[in-house]
Amino acid sequence: METQITQEDLNQIEAGIRNKYSKVADSPEGQFKYPIGRAGLEALKYDAALIDKLPDEVAASYCGVGNPFSLGAIRRGDWVLDIGCGAGVDTILAAMMTGPEGKAVGVDIVPEMLQRAEANLRMVDLHHVIFQSATGEHLPFPDDHFDVVISNGVINMIPDKDAALSESLRVLKTGGRLMIADQVMAGSIQKNLKDRLSNWFQ
Ligand SMILES: C[S@@+](CC[C@H](N)C(=O)[O-])C[C@H]1O[C@@H](n2cnc3c(N)ncnc32)[C@H](O)[C@@H]1O
């Protein structure tokens, strides 16, 4: 039975993520079992006053598995990093919380998602948001840079979870907050790696 992950497996995972999320960038509808769009934001109890400010087209692109903001407050002036920002709804909401004296940066590996995030950003009046291409395993930021790191439904897809978590901790300031919403598998997992790869990003 194969248990060691090979470079070929890693390439297959990355290609699958790019393939799936390039479609999600058009619309998350029909792609996931978990809540999406404005109804998803409401079901996950995001701050109603903030989601009311999102244009419908922006809210429609939301596809998180949980609410990272339920884990703690974002303060005015905070610098926030969103790992795997997708279409950027969580990043934009974080920027509303930091106010213009803060900053929100979203990174993702799928160009179509980053394009959708930029399009979403043009629909809201915020000038302290940056979207850029980067992977959670190698963050292009100095040590001790952010007050808060958030992510929503991303770490489960990253093969090297140790690298993703240690990179998050590296870029966080001392006393910074890591607020992750994600999904974990309960019960037994498929023992054969090839079987696991086939449903890595469902
Ligand atoms: C569930 S979506 C995030 C949704 C987003 N937070 C929102 O507000 O709608 C997951 C994102 O993780 C990204 N992703 C997957 N693997 C990644 C990696 N290694 N590094 C960075 N982003 C990654 C995917 O491209 C996808 O856009």
The ligand as an SDF file (V2000), in Angstrom:
LIG
                    3D

 27 29  0  0  0  0  0  0  0  0999 V2000
  -12.6650   27.5840    0.2760 C   0  0  0  0  0  0  0  0  0  0  0  0
  -11.7380   28.6960   -0.7300 S   0  0  0  0  0  0  0  0  0  0  0  0
  -11.5220   30.1280    0.2850 C   0  0  0  0  0  0  0  0  0  0  0  0
  -12.7300   31.0290    0.3350 C   0  0  0  0  0  0  0  0  0  0  0  0
  -12.5420   32.4310    0.7700 C   0  0  0  0  0  0  0  0  0  0  0  0
  -11.9530   32.5470    2.0880 N   0  0  0  0  0  0  0  0  0  0  0  0
  -13.8150   33.2790    0.6840 C   0  0  0  0  0  0  0  0  0  0  0  0
  -13.9140   34.2770    1.4290 O   0  0  0  0  0  0  0  0  0  0  0  0
  -14.6960   32.9980   -0.1290 O   0  0  0  0  0  0  0  0  0  0  0  0
  -10.1450   27.9360   -0.6680 C   0  0  0  0  0  0  0  0  0  0  0  0
   -9.0410   28.6360   -1.4670 C   0  0  0  0  0  0  0  0  0  0  0  0
   -7.7860   28.0610   -1.1000 O   0  0  0  0  0  0  0  0  0  0  0  0
   -6.9260   28.1850   -2.2140 C   0  0  0  0  0  0  0  0  0  0  0  0
   -5.7520   27.3290   -2.0110 N   0  0  0  0  0  0  0  0  0  0  0  0
   -5.6650   25.9780   -2.1120 C   0  0  0  0  0  0  0  0  0  0  0  0
   -4.4190   25.5640   -1.8300 N   0  0  0  0  0  0  0  0  0  0  0  0
   -3.6960   26.6640   -1.5390 C   0  0  0  0  0  0  0  0  0  0  0  0
   -2.3310   26.8880   -1.1600 C   0  0  0  0  0  0  0  0  0  0  0  0
   -1.4550   25.8800   -1.0510 N   0  0  0  0  0  0  0  0  0  0  0  0
   -1.9380   28.1610   -0.9150 N   0  0  0  0  0  0  0  0  0  0  0  0
   -2.8120   29.1970   -1.0450 C   0  0  0  0  0  0  0  0  0  0  0  0
   -4.1090   29.0560   -1.4060 N   0  0  0  0  0  0  0  0  0  0  0  0
   -4.5430   27.8060   -1.6400 C   0  0  0  0  0  0  0  0  0  0  0  0
   -7.8280   27.7910   -3.3700 C   0  0  0  0  0  0  0  0  0  0  0  0
   -7.3120   28.2340   -4.6040 O   0  0  0  0  0  0  0  0  0  0  0  0
   -9.1460   28.4800   -2.9850 C   0  0  0  0  0  0  0  0  0  0  0  0
   -9.2720   29.7490   -3.5860 O   0  0  0  0  0  0  0  0  0  0  0  0
  1  2  1  0
  2  3  1  0
  2 10  1  0
  3  4  1  0
  4  5  1  0
  5  6  1  0
  5  7  1  0
  7  8  2  0
  7  9  1  0
 10 11  1  0
 11 12  1  0
 11 26  1  0
 12 13  1  0
 13 14  1  0
 13 24  1  0
 14 15  1  0
 14 23  1  0
 15 16  2  0
 16 17  1  0
 17 18  1  0
 17 23  2  0
 18 19  1  0
 18 20  2  0
 20 21  1  0
 21 22  2  0
 22 23  1  0
 24 25  1  0
 24 26  1  0
 26 27  1  0
M  CHG  2   2   1   9  -1
M  END
$$$$
